[in-house]
Amino acid sequence: MEYNTNSLEENWMPFTGNRDFKKSPRLVVRGEGIHYYDHKGGKILDGSSGLFCCPLGHGRKEIAEAVYSQLLENDYTPPFQMGHPGAFDLAQRVARITPEPMNHIFFANSGSEAIDTALKIAMAYHRAKGQGQRTRFVSRERAYHGVNIGGTSLSGMVKNRETFSGVMPGVVHMRHTWDGSETFVQGQPEKGAELADDLARICANVGGSTIAACFVEPIAGSTGCLVPPKGYLERLREICDEHGILLVFDEVITGFGRTGAPFAAQAFGVTPDLMTLAKAITNGCQPMGAIAVKDEIYETIIDVAPENAIELFHGYTYSSHPAACAAGVAVQKIYDEENTFEKAAGLVDHFQKALFSLEGMDCLADIRGYGMLGAIELKPKGGPGALGTQFQKDLFWRGLHVKFTGDCGVVAPAFVATEADIDAMIGVLREALEEL
C-alpha cells in the first residue's frame, strides 16, 4: 500500500503521545502472516498479535472474502426488532465452546461495550429477582476493563481514571495479585490466594447483599500478565456464591485459546456467571464484542418481562453487524477446522521457555507468563513508564512489535507462529534489552 498522506495532524490518536508520534510516525501499511510492514519498507514481527486480537495472523483471505461477500449480500440489518442469520450462527458457534451453562450470547462492538453491557445485565438480573438494592460493584487495582464510563469506573489503572472524575459511584477495588515478593514465576504463583478474601472483607464492610457483581480478568493482561495465584479464582467463586454476587470474567484478552484452552475459565477450572469477549472473536478483522451469559441469568431477565415486551432495554446500532458476524463465523470455522486452540496449547512450553530464557538480564525486574501470554517488566528509568514507552518505539524500528503499558511489555504471539518465529521474537527482544 502506498503511503501518500500529506498530513497526520487531523487524526487524534488514542492512547498515543500525539505530538511525539507525529514527529516520527510509525505507520503500518500492510500485514501478512505474523508480520507487519511499515511505510519505509521495514518488516516487523508481530509479537503481541496486534493488540492480542489476531491469533490467526494477518491477511487471512478466508475472513476477508466472507466479509466482502456479506457486504454485497446484506450490508446492514437493524438489530432492534429485526435479525439476520449470521448473528444466530455466530452465537451458536461461540456458545459451543463457552463453559456450561453459558449458552446465551449478547453482541456488542468492543470489549469496552461488552463490559458496560455486563454491568447492565448484572443490574437487570438482580432487579428481576427483586434485589434492586444490589448497586455496588467490585473490581481490582491494576485492572483494565476498557474505556467506557463503566469500564473506566471498574479499572484500577490510575492514568485511565485520574482525568475522568465523573465515574460510576459504588465501585470498590480489591488489591491486585502481584506484590513483588514472587518474581520470575512461570505459571500460577504458589502464594496469594488469601488476597481473594478482600472480597469477603468488602462484603463485611458494605454488606454482601448490596453488591451486584465482582469483575476480574482471570489473567490481568494490559497491566502486565498478572497470573492468578493458585486457589485465588476458586476462592472468589466461593465468596460470590456465599453472598449471591455475580462473578464476571473479563476474557477480552484471554478468550479464544490464549491460555491453551478456549477460555481461561476452562484453563483454571472456575466458571463465572458472565464472560466479556472481544478481540480474537473476529481475529481483529471487524470490531466486535460479546457477553456470554449463564442460562439462569438470561431466563430470569426474560421471564420476568410481560409477553411481547422488550426484556432488556439495551443494545447498540451496530450490535451483531452483518459484516462483523461474517468475520466471526469465518474465524470460528478456522479455529475448528485447523484445531487452532490445540496448536496453541502445543506451543505453550516452547514459548514460555523462550520468554523465561531472558531471566537474569540486569534490566528486568520480572518475567511472568501463562499459556501463550507473557510479560517482561523493565526496571524503571526516568520515571514510571518512560523507559517502556521509548523501548516500544525502539523495538518497532528493530523489527518487533510488543505492546507496552508503562514499563511492562506483553508478549502474545499468534497461534500460527512457529517455534522458529517465537525464537526470532525473543532474539530481537534480547538484543534490544542487552543495550538498555
Summary of the structure (lengths in Angstrom):
residues: 436
radius of gyration: 21.4
end to end distance: 34.1
largest distance: 67.4
contacts: 1474
relative contact order: 0.16
helix: 39%
strand: 18%
